[in-house]
Amino acid sequence: MAYARLEQGIDRDCQGIGLIERDRHVAYCGNLPAENVGDLDLDTCREWGLHLEQASDHINWYRFHATGAWMLAGDRTRAIANLRQLVDGGWDGEAEWLEGYWAVQSLVDDPEFKAIVARPRAIREEE
């Protein structure tokens, strides 16, 4: 609520000096604001999962961190779904990046995770 009032005040000030809004954009942050499991509470992890999924509609690479956010939130199903969409969406990253990503370490021995991660590895080996 306070943010909306601040934004309205800024808009009035800008209009008062002759500035006009020409376009409006949405910016997404692409990294989790954490470095360790437990740095974020579950609700924050869920919020970041949703945020990163929205960003993924524009840039598929955000699914990398959406996978991590959902794992930290304890939602394996949603993490796997994001991982699958990342790889199926033409992601050209290294399999080792996924295997070494701190936020998904509890998933790296999962057979479904291994099967999904094997696909980019196989593509790299063919090149």
DSSP file with accessible surface (Angstrom, degrees, kcal/mol):
  #  RESIDUE AA STRUCTURE BP1 BP2  ACC     N-H-->O    O-->H-N    N-H-->O    O-->H-N    TCO  KAPPA ALPHA  PHI   PSI    X-CA   Y-CA   Z-CA
    1    1 A M     >        0   0  177      0, 0.0     4,-1.8     0, 0.0     5,-0.2   0.000 360.0 360.0 360.0 -47.0    0.0    0.0    0.0
    2    2 A A  H  >  +     0   0   64      1,-0.2     4,-2.4     2,-0.2     5,-0.2   0.881 360.0  55.6 -62.7 -35.7    2.8    2.4    0.9
    3    3 A Y  H  > S+     0   0  162      1,-0.2     4,-2.9     2,-0.2    -1,-0.2   0.917 105.0  52.1 -63.0 -41.8    4.5    1.5   -2.3
    4    4 A A  H  > S+     0   0   43      1,-0.2     4,-2.4     2,-0.2    -1,-0.2   0.913 110.3  48.2 -62.1 -42.0    1.4    2.4   -4.4
    5    5 A R  H  X S+     0   0  152     -4,-1.8     4,-2.2     2,-0.2    -1,-0.2   0.915 111.9  49.8 -64.7 -40.7    1.2    5.9   -2.7
    6    6 A L  H  X S+     0   0  106     -4,-2.4     4,-2.4     2,-0.2    -2,-0.2   0.938 110.7  49.5 -61.9 -45.3    4.9    6.4   -3.3
    7    7 A E  H  X S+     0   0   63     -4,-2.9     4,-2.6     1,-0.2    -2,-0.2   0.908 109.8  51.2 -62.3 -40.5    4.5    5.5   -7.0
    8    8 A Q  H  X S+     0   0  109     -4,-2.4     4,-2.3     1,-0.2    -1,-0.2   0.911 110.3  49.8 -62.8 -40.7    1.6    7.9   -7.3
    9    9 A G  H  X S+     0   0   14     -4,-2.2     4,-2.4     2,-0.2    -2,-0.2   0.907 110.5  49.1 -64.8 -40.6    3.6   10.7   -5.8
   10   10 A I  H  X S+     0   0   84     -4,-2.4     4,-2.8     2,-0.2     5,-0.2   0.923 109.5  52.8 -64.3 -42.9    6.5   10.0   -8.2
   11   11 A D  H  X S+     0   0   57     -4,-2.6     4,-2.5     1,-0.2    -2,-0.2   0.929 110.2  47.8 -58.3 -45.3    4.1   10.0  -11.1
   12   12 A R  H  X S+     0   0  153     -4,-2.3     4,-2.4     1,-0.2    -1,-0.2   0.929 112.1  49.5 -61.8 -44.4    2.7   13.4  -10.1
   13   13 A D  H  X S+     0   0  118     -4,-2.4     4,-1.1     1,-0.2    -2,-0.2   0.920 111.9  48.1 -61.7 -43.3    6.3   14.8   -9.7
   14   14 A C  H ><>S+     0   0   42     -4,-2.8     5,-2.7     1,-0.2     3,-0.6   0.919 112.2  48.1 -64.6 -43.8    7.3   13.5  -13.1
   15   15 A Q  H ><5S+     0   0  136     -4,-2.5     3,-1.5     1,-0.2    -1,-0.2   0.888 106.1  60.1 -63.7 -35.9    4.3   14.9  -14.8
   16   16 A G  H 3<5S+     0   0   68     -4,-2.4    -1,-0.2     1,-0.3    -2,-0.2   0.775 108.5  42.7 -63.5 -28.2    4.8   18.2  -13.0
   17   17 A I  T <<5S-     0   0  132     -4,-1.1    -1,-0.3    -3,-0.6    -2,-0.2   0.271 125.9 -98.0-103.1  10.5    8.2   18.6  -14.6
   18   18 A G  T < 5S+     0   0   60     -3,-1.5     2,-0.3     1,-0.3    -3,-0.2   0.517  75.3 139.6  94.0   4.4    7.0   17.5  -18.0
   19   19 A L      < -     0   0   97     -5,-2.7     2,-0.3    -6,-0.2    -1,-0.3  -0.633  31.1-165.7 -82.2 141.8    8.1   13.8  -18.0
   20   20 A I        -     0   0  133     -2,-0.3     2,-0.6    -5,-0.0    -9,-0.0  -0.916  26.0-110.7-125.5 154.1    5.7   11.4  -19.5
   21   21 A E        +     0   0  112     -2,-0.3     3,-0.1     1,-0.2   -10,-0.0  -0.727  34.5 173.8 -82.6 120.9    5.4    7.6  -19.4
   22   22 A R        -     0   0  225     -2,-0.6     2,-0.3     1,-0.4    -1,-0.2   0.726  64.9  -5.1 -98.1 -28.6    6.2    6.3  -22.9
   23   23 A D        -     0   0  113      2,-0.0     2,-0.4     0, 0.0    -1,-0.4  -0.983  59.1-137.6-160.6 159.6    6.2    2.6  -22.1
   24   24 A R        -     0   0  142     -2,-0.3     2,-0.3    -3,-0.1    -3,-0.0  -0.991  22.0-174.6-128.6 136.9    6.0    0.2  -19.1
   25   25 A H        -     0   0  149     -2,-0.4     2,-0.5     2,-0.0    -2,-0.0  -0.898  19.3-137.5-129.4 157.2    8.1   -2.9  -18.6
   26   26 A V        -     0   0  113     -2,-0.3     2,-0.4     2,-0.0    -2,-0.0  -0.957  19.0-160.5-114.3 131.8    8.3   -5.8  -16.2
   27   27 A A        -     0   0   95     -2,-0.5     2,-0.4     2,-0.0    28,-0.0  -0.913   2.0-158.3-113.3 141.6   11.7   -6.9  -14.9
   28   28 A Y        -     0   0   56     -2,-0.4     2,-0.4    27,-0.1    24,-0.0  -0.944  15.5-131.8-118.0 140.7   12.4  -10.3  -13.4
   29   29 A C        -     0   0   64     -2,-0.4    26,-0.1     1,-0.1    -2,-0.0  -0.740  16.0-159.3 -85.4 137.5   15.2  -11.3  -11.1
   30   30 A G        +     0   0   16     -2,-0.4     2,-0.4     2,-0.1    35,-0.2   0.413  62.4  63.7-103.8   3.2   16.8  -14.5  -12.3
   31   31 A N  S    S-     0   0   94     34,-0.1    -2,-0.0    35,-0.0    31,-0.0  -0.948  82.6-109.8-127.2 149.0   18.6  -15.8   -9.2
   32   32 A L        -     0   0   15     -2,-0.4     2,-1.9     1,-0.1    -2,-0.1  -0.551  29.9-125.6 -70.7 139.1   17.4  -17.0   -5.9
   33   33 A P  S    S+     0   0   71      0, 0.0     2,-0.3     0, 0.0    -1,-0.1  -0.321  83.5  75.4 -82.9  56.7   18.3  -14.5   -3.1
   34   34 A A        -     0   0   16     -2,-1.9    -2,-0.1     1,-0.1     3,-0.1  -0.973  55.1-162.7-157.1 164.0   20.0  -17.3   -1.1
   35   35 A E  S    S+     0   0  150     -2,-0.3     2,-0.3     1,-0.2    -1,-0.1   0.425  75.9  41.2-129.2  -9.2   23.2  -19.3   -1.1
   36   36 A N  S >  S-     0   0   95     67,-0.0     3,-2.1    66,-0.0     4,-0.3  -0.987  88.0 -94.8-142.8 150.3   22.3  -22.2    1.2
   37   37 A V  T 3  S+     0   0  108     -2,-0.3    66,-0.0     1,-0.3    -2,-0.0  -0.418 114.8  30.3 -58.3 133.5   19.4  -24.5    1.9
   38   38 A G  T 3  S+     0   0   66      2,-0.3    -1,-0.3    -2,-0.1     4,-0.0   0.303  84.6 108.7  95.6  -8.8   17.5  -23.0    4.8
   39   39 A D  S <  S+     0   0   82     -3,-2.1     2,-0.4     1,-0.1    -2,-0.1   0.809  81.2  44.7 -67.4 -28.9   18.3  -19.3    3.9
   40   40 A L  S    S-     0   0   33     -4,-0.3    -2,-0.3    32,-0.0    -1,-0.1  -0.919  86.3-122.5-117.5 143.0   14.7  -18.8    2.8
   41   41 A D     >  -     0   0   98     -2,-0.4     4,-2.3     1,-0.1     5,-0.2  -0.308  36.1-101.5 -76.0 167.1   11.5  -19.8    4.5
   42   42 A L  H  > S+     0   0   89      1,-0.2     4,-2.4     2,-0.2     5,-0.2   0.881 120.6  52.4 -60.1 -41.3    9.0  -22.1    2.7
   43   43 A D  H  > S+     0   0  103      1,-0.2     4,-2.4     2,-0.2    -1,-0.2   0.912 110.0  49.0 -63.1 -40.0    6.6  -19.2    1.8
   44   44 A T  H  > S+     0   0   36      2,-0.2     4,-2.5     1,-0.2    -2,-0.2   0.912 109.5  52.2 -66.0 -40.1    9.5  -17.2    0.3
   45   45 A C  H  X S+     0   0    2     -4,-2.3     4,-2.5     1,-0.2    -2,-0.2   0.918 110.2  48.8 -61.2 -41.9   10.6  -20.2   -1.7
   46   46 A R  H  X S+     0   0   99     -4,-2.4     4,-2.5     2,-0.2    -2,-0.2   0.913 110.0  51.2 -64.0 -43.2    7.1  -20.7   -3.1
   47   47 A E  H  X S+     0   0  125     -4,-2.4     4,-2.6     1,-0.2    -2,-0.2   0.917 112.1  47.0 -60.1 -42.7    6.9  -17.0   -4.0
   48   48 A W  H  X S+     0   0   49     -4,-2.5     4,-3.0     2,-0.2     5,-0.3   0.878 108.5  55.4 -68.0 -36.5   10.2  -17.3   -5.8
   49   49 A G  H  X S+     0   0    0     -4,-2.5     4,-2.2    -5,-0.2    -2,-0.2   0.949 111.8  43.4 -59.4 -46.2    9.0  -20.4   -7.6
   50   50 A L  H  X S+     0   0   87     -4,-2.5     4,-2.3     2,-0.2    -2,-0.2   0.920 113.9  51.0 -64.2 -45.3    6.0  -18.5   -8.9
   51   51 A H  H  X S+     0   0   47     -4,-2.6     4,-2.2     1,-0.2    -2,-0.2   0.939 112.8  45.4 -57.4 -47.0    8.1  -15.5   -9.8
   52   52 A L  H  X S+     0   0    0     -4,-3.0     4,-1.8     1,-0.2    -1,-0.2   0.842 109.5  54.6 -72.5 -31.6   10.6  -17.6  -11.7
   53   53 A E  H  X S+     0   0   31     -4,-2.2     4,-0.8    -5,-0.3    -1,-0.2   0.916 108.7  49.5 -64.8 -41.6    7.9  -19.6  -13.5
   54   54 A Q  H >< S+     0   0  111     -4,-2.3     3,-1.1     1,-0.2     4,-0.3   0.929 110.8  49.5 -61.2 -44.0    6.4  -16.3  -14.7
   55   55 A A  H >X S+     0   0    0     -4,-2.2     4,-2.5     1,-0.3     3,-2.0   0.855 101.5  64.8 -63.1 -32.0    9.8  -15.1  -15.9
   56   56 A S  H 3< S+     0   0    8     -4,-1.8    -1,-0.3     1,-0.3    -2,-0.2   0.728  86.9  69.3 -66.3 -21.4   10.2  -18.5  -17.7
   57   57 A D  T << S+     0   0  120     -3,-1.1    -1,-0.3    -4,-0.8    -2,-0.2   0.751 113.8  29.6 -64.9 -21.5    7.3  -17.6  -20.0
   58   58 A H  T <4 S+     0   0  134     -3,-2.0     2,-0.4    -4,-0.3    -2,-0.2   0.764 135.6  22.8-104.4 -39.3    9.7  -15.0  -21.4
   59   59 A I    ><  -     0   0   88     -4,-2.5     3,-1.8     1,-0.1    -1,-0.3  -0.936  65.4-155.1-136.2 110.1   13.1  -16.6  -20.9
   60   60 A N  T >  S+     0   0   44     -2,-0.4     3,-2.4     1,-0.3     4,-0.3   0.798  86.5  74.7 -56.7 -31.0   13.2  -20.4  -20.6
   61   61 A W  T >> S+     0   0   97      1,-0.3     3,-2.1     2,-0.2     4,-0.5   0.784  78.6  74.4 -58.7 -24.8   16.5  -20.3  -18.6
   62   62 A Y  H <> S+     0   0   38     -3,-1.8     4,-2.0     1,-0.3     3,-0.3   0.733  78.6  75.4 -61.6 -19.0   14.6  -19.0  -15.5
   63   63 A R  H <> S+     0   0   22     -3,-2.4     4,-2.5    -4,-0.2    -1,-0.3   0.777  82.6  68.7 -64.0 -24.7   13.3  -22.6  -15.1
   64   64 A F  H <> S+     0   0   17     -3,-2.1     4,-1.3    -4,-0.3    -1,-0.2   0.965 108.8  33.6 -54.7 -53.6   16.8  -23.5  -13.9
   65   65 A H  H  X S+     0   0   16     -4,-0.5     4,-2.8    -3,-0.3    -2,-0.2   0.793 112.5  61.3 -78.3 -26.3   16.2  -21.4  -10.7
   66   66 A A  H  X S+     0   0    0     -4,-2.0     4,-2.6     2,-0.2     5,-0.2   0.915 102.4  54.2 -62.8 -38.7   12.5  -22.2  -10.6
   67   67 A T  H  X S+     0   0    1     -4,-2.5     4,-1.9     1,-0.2    -2,-0.2   0.942 111.0  45.1 -57.0 -47.3   13.5  -25.9  -10.2
   68   68 A G  H  X S+     0   0    0     -4,-1.3     4,-2.6     2,-0.2    -2,-0.2   0.914 110.7  52.9 -64.3 -42.5   15.7  -24.9   -7.3
   69   69 A A  H  X S+     0   0    0     -4,-2.8     4,-1.6     1,-0.2    -1,-0.2   0.922 110.4  47.4 -61.3 -42.6   13.0  -22.7   -5.7
   70   70 A W  H  <>S+     0   0    8     -4,-2.6     5,-3.0     2,-0.2     4,-0.3   0.866 110.6  51.8 -70.7 -33.0   10.4  -25.5   -5.8
   71   71 A M  H ><5S+     0   0   24     -4,-1.9     3,-1.4    -5,-0.2    -1,-0.2   0.933 110.0  49.1 -65.1 -42.9   12.9  -28.0   -4.4
   72   72 A L  H 3<5S+     0   0   29     -4,-2.6    -2,-0.2     1,-0.3    -1,-0.2   0.810 109.0  53.8 -65.5 -27.7   13.6  -25.6   -1.5
   73   73 A A  T 3<5S-     0   0    8     -4,-1.6    -1,-0.3    -5,-0.2    -2,-0.2   0.507 119.8-113.4 -81.9  -5.7    9.8  -25.3   -1.0
   74   74 A G  T < 5S+     0   0   66     -3,-1.4     2,-0.9    -4,-0.3    -3,-0.2   0.663  76.6 130.2  84.5  17.4    9.6  -29.1   -0.8
   75   75 A D     >< +     0   0   58     -5,-3.0     4,-2.1     1,-0.2     5,-0.2  -0.717  23.8 169.5-109.0  83.7    7.6  -29.5   -4.0
   76   76 A R  H  > S+     0   0   90     -2,-0.9     4,-2.9     1,-0.2     5,-0.3   0.893  75.5  56.5 -59.5 -42.4    9.5  -32.2   -5.9
   77   77 A T  H  > S+     0   0  106      1,-0.2     4,-2.2     2,-0.2    -1,-0.2   0.933 110.8  42.6 -59.1 -45.8    6.7  -32.6   -8.5
   78   78 A R  H  > S+     0   0   88      2,-0.2     4,-2.2     1,-0.2    -1,-0.2   0.867 112.9  53.8 -71.3 -35.2    6.8  -28.9   -9.5
   79   79 A A  H  X S+     0   0    0     -4,-2.1     4,-2.5     2,-0.2    -2,-0.2   0.945 110.6  46.1 -62.0 -47.3   10.6  -28.9   -9.5
   80   80 A I  H  X S+     0   0    3     -4,-2.9     4,-2.9     1,-0.2     5,-0.2   0.902 110.2  54.2 -62.8 -40.7   10.8  -31.9  -11.9
   81   81 A A  H  X S+     0   0   37     -4,-2.2     4,-2.3    -5,-0.3    -1,-0.2   0.923 111.0  45.5 -60.3 -42.7    8.1  -30.2  -14.1
   82   82 A N  H  X S+     0   0    0     -4,-2.2     4,-2.4     2,-0.2    -2,-0.2   0.902 112.3  51.2 -68.0 -40.2   10.3  -27.1  -14.3
   83   83 A L  H  X S+     0   0    0     -4,-2.5     4,-2.4     2,-0.2     5,-0.2   0.936 110.8  48.4 -60.8 -46.1   13.4  -29.1  -15.0
   84   84 A R  H  X S+     0   0   81     -4,-2.9     4,-3.2     1,-0.2     5,-0.3   0.928 112.2  48.5 -60.9 -45.0   11.7  -31.0  -17.8
   85   85 A Q  H  X S+     0   0   92     -4,-2.3     4,-1.6    -5,-0.2    -1,-0.2   0.874 109.6  54.0 -64.5 -36.2   10.4  -27.8  -19.3
   86   86 A L  H  <>S+     0   0    0     -4,-2.4     5,-1.5     2,-0.2    -2,-0.2   0.969 115.5  37.6 -59.4 -53.2   13.9  -26.3  -19.1
   87   87 A V  H ><5S+     0   0   19     -4,-2.4     3,-1.5     1,-0.2     4,-0.2   0.930 117.9  49.4 -68.9 -43.8   15.5  -29.2  -21.0
   88   88 A D  H 3<5S+     0   0  100     -4,-3.2    -1,-0.2     1,-0.3    -2,-0.2   0.763 101.2  67.2 -66.4 -23.5   12.6  -29.6  -23.4
   89   89 A G  T 3<5S-     0   0   49     -4,-1.6    -1,-0.3    -5,-0.3    -2,-0.2   0.281 125.1 -94.5 -82.3   9.6   12.6  -25.9  -24.1
   90   90 A G  T < 5 +     0   0   61     -3,-1.5    -3,-0.2     1,-0.2    -2,-0.1   0.684  57.8 177.8  90.2  18.7   16.0  -26.1  -25.8
   91   91 A W      < -     0   0   22     -5,-1.5    -1,-0.2    -4,-0.2    -5,-0.0  -0.302  14.0-164.3 -56.5 132.9   18.2  -25.2  -22.9
   92   92 A D        +     0   0  119      2,-0.0    -1,-0.1    32,-0.0    -5,-0.1   0.073  44.7 119.9-112.2  26.1   21.8  -25.4  -24.0
   93   93 A G        -     0   0    1      1,-0.1     2,-0.3     2,-0.0     3,-0.0  -0.191  69.9 -86.5 -81.3 177.8   23.5  -25.5  -20.6
   94   94 A E    >>  -     0   0   65      1,-0.1     3,-1.1    30,-0.0     4,-1.0  -0.656  22.0-133.7 -87.8 140.2   25.7  -28.2  -19.1
   95   95 A A  H 3> S+     0   0    1     -2,-0.3     4,-2.3     1,-0.3     3,-0.5   0.868 107.3  62.6 -57.5 -35.6   24.3  -31.2  -17.3
   96   96 A E  H 3> S+     0   0   99      1,-0.2     4,-2.1     2,-0.2    -1,-0.3   0.782  93.5  62.0 -63.8 -27.8   26.9  -30.6  -14.6
   97   97 A W  H <> S+     0   0  130     -3,-1.1     4,-0.6     2,-0.2    -1,-0.2   0.919 108.3  42.8 -62.7 -42.8   25.4  -27.2  -13.9
   98   98 A L  H >< S+     0   0    2     -4,-1.0     3,-0.8    -3,-0.5    -2,-0.2   0.925 114.7  49.3 -67.8 -44.8   22.2  -28.9  -12.8
   99   99 A E  H 3< S+     0   0   62     -4,-2.3    -2,-0.2     1,-0.2    -1,-0.2   0.819 116.1  43.4 -66.2 -28.3   23.9  -31.6  -10.9
  100  100 A G  H 3< S+     0   0   56     -4,-2.1     2,-0.4    -5,-0.2    -1,-0.2   0.486  80.7 120.4 -96.0  -3.0   26.0  -29.1   -9.0
  101  101 A Y    X<  -     0   0   18     -3,-0.8     3,-1.8    -4,-0.6     4,-0.3  -0.466  59.1-144.7 -68.0 118.5   23.3  -26.6   -8.3
  102  102 A W  G >  S+     0   0   72     -2,-0.4     3,-1.1     1,-0.3     4,-0.2   0.819  93.7  60.5 -56.1 -33.2   23.1  -26.3   -4.5
  103  103 A A  G 3  S+     0   0    3      1,-0.2    -1,-0.3     2,-0.1     3,-0.2   0.655 109.3  41.3 -75.0 -13.9   19.4  -25.8   -4.4
  104  104 A V  G X> S+     0   0    1     -3,-1.8     3,-2.5    -6,-0.2     4,-0.8   0.223  75.0 114.8-116.7  16.4   18.6  -29.2   -6.1
  105  105 A Q  G X4 S+     0   0   87     -3,-1.1     3,-0.6     1,-0.3     4,-0.3   0.829  74.1  59.0 -59.5 -29.7   21.2  -31.4   -4.3
  106  106 A S  G 34 S+     0   0  102     -4,-0.2    -1,-0.3     1,-0.2     3,-0.1   0.612 108.7  47.4 -74.7  -4.6   18.4  -33.4   -2.6
  107  107 A L  G X4 S+     0   0    3     -3,-2.5     3,-2.2     1,-0.1     6,-0.3   0.606  81.9  92.4-107.8 -14.0   17.2  -34.3   -6.1
  108  108 A V  T << S+     0   0   27     -4,-0.8    -2,-0.1    -3,-0.6    -1,-0.1   0.732  88.2  48.0 -64.5 -22.3   20.4  -35.4   -7.8
  109  109 A D  T 3  S+     0   0  129     -4,-0.3    -1,-0.3    -3,-0.1    -2,-0.1   0.490  84.4 114.8 -92.9  -1.1   20.0  -39.1   -7.0
  110  110 A D    <>  -     0   0   33     -3,-2.2     4,-2.6     1,-0.1     5,-0.2  -0.494  68.1-136.8 -69.6 130.0   16.4  -39.2   -8.1
  111  111 A P  H  > S+     0   0  104      0, 0.0     4,-2.2     0, 0.0     5,-0.2   0.873 103.9  51.0 -58.8 -36.7   15.9  -41.4  -11.2
  112  112 A E  H  > S+     0   0   69      2,-0.2     4,-2.1     1,-0.2     5,-0.2   0.916 110.3  49.1 -68.7 -41.3   13.6  -38.9  -12.9
  113  113 A F  H  > S+     0   0    2     -6,-0.3     4,-2.7     1,-0.2     5,-0.3   0.946 111.3  50.2 -58.2 -49.0   16.1  -36.1  -12.4
  114  114 A K  H  X S+     0   0  110     -4,-2.6     4,-1.8     1,-0.2    -2,-0.2   0.894 109.5  51.0 -59.7 -40.6   19.0  -38.3  -13.7
  115  115 A A  H  X S+     0   0   61     -4,-2.2     4,-0.7    -5,-0.2    -1,-0.2   0.910 112.5  45.5 -65.2 -41.3   16.9  -39.2  -16.8
  116  116 A I  H >< S+     0   0    3     -4,-2.1     3,-0.9     1,-0.2    -2,-0.2   0.934 114.2  48.1 -67.5 -44.6   16.1  -35.6  -17.6
  117  117 A V  H 3X S+     0   0    0     -4,-2.7     4,-1.3     1,-0.2    -1,-0.2   0.796 100.7  67.0 -68.8 -25.3   19.7  -34.4  -17.0
  118  118 A A  H 3X S+     0   0   46     -4,-1.8     4,-2.6    -5,-0.3    -1,-0.2   0.820  90.0  66.5 -65.6 -27.5   21.1  -37.2  -19.2
  119  119 A R  H <X S+     0   0   92     -3,-0.9     4,-2.1    -4,-0.7    -1,-0.2   0.951 102.3  41.8 -64.2 -51.2   19.5  -35.6  -22.3
  120  120 A P  H  > S+     0   0    8      0, 0.0     4,-2.3     0, 0.0    -1,-0.2   0.883 114.1  54.8 -65.1 -30.7   21.6  -32.5  -22.5
  121  121 A R  H  X S+     0   0   64     -4,-1.3     4,-2.1     2,-0.2    -2,-0.2   0.938 107.8  48.6 -64.7 -43.9   24.7  -34.6  -21.6
  122  122 A A  H  X S+     0   0   42     -4,-2.6     4,-1.6     1,-0.2    -1,-0.2   0.904 110.0  51.9 -62.9 -39.2   24.0  -36.9  -24.6
  123  123 A I  H  X S+     0   0   94     -4,-2.1     4,-1.1     1,-0.2    -1,-0.2   0.926 109.7  49.5 -63.5 -44.4   23.5  -33.9  -26.9
  124  124 A R  H  < S+     0   0   79     -4,-2.3     3,-0.4     1,-0.2    -1,-0.2   0.888 109.1  52.1 -61.3 -39.9   26.9  -32.5  -25.8
  125  125 A E  H  < S+     0   0  146     -4,-2.1    -1,-0.2     1,-0.2    -2,-0.2   0.812 106.5  54.0 -69.6 -28.2   28.6  -35.8  -26.4
  126  126 A E  H  <        0   0  162     -4,-1.6    -1,-0.2    -3,-0.2    -2,-0.2   0.743 360.0 360.0 -73.9 -25.6   27.2  -36.1  -29.9
  127  127 A E     <        0   0  160     -4,-1.1    -3,-0.1    -3,-0.4    -4,-0.0   0.025 360.0 360.0 -72.0 360.0   28.6  -32.6  -30.8
